[in-house]
Amino acid sequence: MPRRFLALVVTALVGLVGAGCADDVSPALRIGDTKIGNEAFLDEVAEWAGNPVAIDPSVLADSSPGTYPLELVRQLLQQRIDFELHNQEFEALGLELDDDLRDGALAALFGDPSASVEAFSAFSDEFAQQFTDDIARQIAVEQELGPNEYNAWRAEAYAEADIEVSPRYGTWDGESGQVTPPQGPIGSATTQPAFGQ
């Protein structure tokens, strides 16, 4: 499986995050003016957690019902931040999403685009499309800017972005461009199941 998809494979898992926190406490994530609510973010986590091609089920085996490993959540927050920064630059550059870009994204992910059928089979159709579009916009920005300008843009975007992470998931470290896990144990109480929502 290619690098972008495999970036979500979890190695060392520590802590648990419950899946039943209300959106009115705070959004899960804010990147500039873009807010991603807890429910929307946890739906995204559930999509990944429910896909055995992307996430080995054994890494979830010790999680209580309705909870996710904190390291998985941190990685998905990191990915969502990266996607949103690219999506904002995609808009700023006046680029347009089309089927050629989507096909290019699938080719970049899998080599053979037909391999996406198996890899995405456990995703909802809506989420598979969203993920493909996110990758397509990311690749389009890379191509539009070219290697040198792209690397400079990405470093600046991470350094200057106004990013806020819900304290239940950790904090944003602008210097390292990483989500830092919260200190201490994470409660795993929840009001809804992790899967089948």
C-alpha positions as CSV (number, residue, x, y, z in Angstrom):
1,M,0.0,0.0,0.0
2,P,1.4,3.4,-0.9
3,R,2.9,6.0,1.5
4,R,-0.1,8.3,1.8
5,F,-2.5,5.6,2.7
6,L,0.0,3.8,5.0
7,A,0.7,7.0,6.9
8,L,-2.3,6.0,9.0
9,V,-0.9,2.7,10.2
10,V,-0.5,3.0,14.0
11,T,2.6,1.7,15.7
12,A,2.7,2.6,19.4
13,L,-0.8,3.3,20.8
14,V,-1.3,5.0,24.1
15,G,-4.4,6.3,25.8
16,L,-8.0,6.3,24.7
17,V,-10.4,9.0,23.4
18,G,-14.1,8.6,23.9
19,A,-16.5,9.1,21.0
20,G,-19.4,10.8,22.7
21,C,-18.4,14.4,23.4
22,A,-20.8,17.1,22.4
23,D,-19.9,19.7,19.8
24,D,-21.0,22.6,21.9
25,V,-18.0,22.3,24.2
26,S,-15.5,23.2,21.5
27,P,-14.8,22.1,17.9
28,A,-12.3,19.3,17.6
29,L,-10.2,21.5,15.4
30,R,-10.0,25.0,14.0
31,I,-7.7,26.0,11.1
32,G,-8.1,29.7,10.5
33,D,-11.8,30.3,9.9
34,T,-12.5,26.6,9.3
35,K,-14.0,24.7,12.2
36,I,-14.4,20.9,12.4
37,G,-16.8,19.8,15.0
38,N,-16.3,16.8,17.3
39,E,-19.0,14.8,15.7
40,A,-17.7,15.3,12.2
41,F,-14.2,14.5,13.3
42,L,-15.2,11.4,15.2
43,D,-17.1,10.2,12.2
44,E,-13.9,10.5,10.2
45,V,-12.0,8.5,12.9
46,A,-14.8,5.9,12.8
47,E,-14.4,5.6,9.0
48,W,-10.7,4.8,9.4
49,A,-11.1,2.6,12.4
50,G,-13.7,0.6,10.5
51,N,-11.5,0.0,7.5
52,P,-9.2,-3.1,8.1
53,V,-7.3,-2.4,4.9
54,A,-6.1,1.0,6.3
55,I,-6.0,0.2,10.1
56,D,-5.0,-3.3,11.3
57,P,-8.0,-4.3,13.6
58,S,-5.5,-5.6,16.2
59,V,-4.5,-2.0,17.1
60,L,-8.1,-1.4,18.2
61,A,-8.5,-4.7,20.0
62,D,-7.8,-3.3,23.5
63,S,-10.0,-0.3,23.1
64,S,-13.2,-0.2,25.0
65,P,-16.4,0.2,23.0
66,G,-16.9,3.8,21.9
67,T,-13.2,4.7,22.3
68,Y,-10.2,5.1,20.0
69,P,-6.5,4.9,20.6
70,L,-5.2,8.4,21.3
71,E,-2.3,7.9,18.8
72,L,-4.7,7.1,16.0
73,V,-6.8,10.2,16.8
74,R,-3.6,12.3,16.9
75,Q,-2.5,11.0,13.5
76,L,-5.9,11.7,12.0
77,L,-6.0,15.2,13.4
78,Q,-2.5,15.8,11.9
79,Q,-3.8,14.5,8.5
80,R,-6.9,16.7,8.7
81,I,-4.8,19.8,9.4
82,D,-2.6,19.0,6.4
83,F,-5.6,18.5,4.2
84,E,-7.3,21.7,5.3
85,L,-4.1,23.8,4.8
86,H,-3.9,22.3,1.2
87,N,-7.6,22.9,0.6
88,Q,-7.3,26.5,1.6
89,E,-4.3,27.0,-0.7
90,F,-6.2,25.1,-3.5
91,E,-8.9,27.7,-3.2
92,A,-6.5,30.6,-3.0
93,L,-4.8,29.5,-6.2
94,G,-8.1,29.4,-8.0
95,L,-7.7,25.7,-8.9
96,E,-10.7,23.5,-9.8
97,L,-11.3,19.9,-8.9
98,D,-12.1,17.6,-11.8
99,D,-12.1,13.9,-12.7
100,D,-8.6,14.0,-14.1
101,L,-7.3,15.2,-10.7
102,R,-9.3,12.5,-8.9
103,D,-8.0,9.8,-11.2
104,G,-4.5,11.2,-10.6
105,A,-5.1,11.0,-6.8
106,L,-6.1,7.4,-7.0
107,A,-3.1,6.6,-9.2
108,A,-0.8,8.3,-6.7
109,L,-2.4,6.4,-3.8
110,F,-2.5,2.9,-5.3
111,G,-0.5,2.8,-8.6
112,D,-3.5,1.0,-10.2
113,P,-6.7,3.1,-9.5
114,S,-8.7,-0.1,-9.6
115,A,-7.0,-1.1,-6.3
116,S,-9.1,1.7,-4.6
117,V,-12.2,-0.5,-4.8
118,E,-10.8,-3.0,-2.2
119,A,-9.0,-0.3,-0.2
120,F,-12.2,1.9,0.0
121,S,-14.7,-0.9,0.3
122,A,-15.1,-0.4,4.1
123,F,-15.5,3.4,3.7
124,S,-18.9,5.0,3.1
125,D,-19.2,6.3,-0.5
126,E,-19.2,9.9,0.8
127,F,-16.0,9.5,2.9
128,A,-14.2,7.7,0.1
129,Q,-15.0,10.6,-2.2
130,Q,-14.0,13.2,0.4
131,F,-10.6,11.4,1.0
132,T,-10.0,11.2,-2.8
133,D,-10.9,14.9,-3.2
134,D,-8.5,15.8,-0.3
135,I,-5.7,13.9,-1.9
136,A,-6.5,15.4,-5.3
137,R,-6.4,19.0,-4.0
138,Q,-3.1,18.2,-2.2
139,I,-1.5,16.9,-5.4
140,A,-2.9,19.8,-7.4
141,V,-1.3,22.3,-5.1
142,E,2.1,20.4,-5.3
143,Q,1.9,20.4,-9.1
144,E,0.8,24.0,-9.4
145,L,3.6,25.4,-7.2
146,G,6.4,23.1,-8.3
147,P,8.8,21.4,-5.9
148,N,10.8,24.4,-4.5
149,E,7.9,26.8,-4.2
150,Y,5.7,24.0,-2.8
151,N,8.2,23.1,0.0
152,A,8.5,26.8,0.9
153,W,4.8,27.3,0.9
154,R,4.2,24.2,3.1
155,A,6.8,25.3,5.7
156,E,5.3,28.8,5.8
157,A,1.8,27.5,6.0
158,Y,2.6,25.3,9.0
159,A,4.6,28.0,10.7
160,E,2.0,30.8,10.3
161,A,-1.3,29.0,10.4
162,D,-3.8,29.9,13.2
163,I,-4.6,26.4,14.4
164,E,-6.4,25.3,17.6
165,V,-7.0,21.7,18.7
166,S,-9.6,20.7,21.4
167,P,-7.7,20.2,24.7
168,R,-9.2,16.7,24.9
169,Y,-7.1,15.7,21.9
170,G,-4.0,17.7,22.8
171,T,-2.5,21.0,21.7
172,W,-1.0,22.4,18.5
173,D,2.7,23.0,18.5
174,G,3.4,25.6,15.8
175,E,7.1,25.2,16.1
176,S,7.2,21.5,15.3
177,G,4.0,21.5,13.2
178,Q,2.6,18.6,15.2
179,V,-0.3,17.8,17.5
180,T,1.1,17.2,21.0
181,P,-1.0,14.6,23.0
182,P,-2.6,15.8,26.2
183,Q,-0.9,15.2,29.5
184,G,-2.3,12.5,31.8
185,P,-4.9,9.8,31.2
186,I,-7.8,10.4,28.8
187,G,-11.2,9.4,30.0
188,S,-13.0,6.8,27.9
189,A,-16.6,7.4,28.9
190,T,-18.9,7.7,25.9
191,T,-22.6,7.9,25.1
192,Q,-22.5,6.3,21.7
193,P,-20.9,3.3,20.0
194,A,-17.7,3.7,18.0
195,F,-19.1,1.8,15.0
196,G,-22.3,1.5,13.1
197,Q,-23.5,5.0,13.6
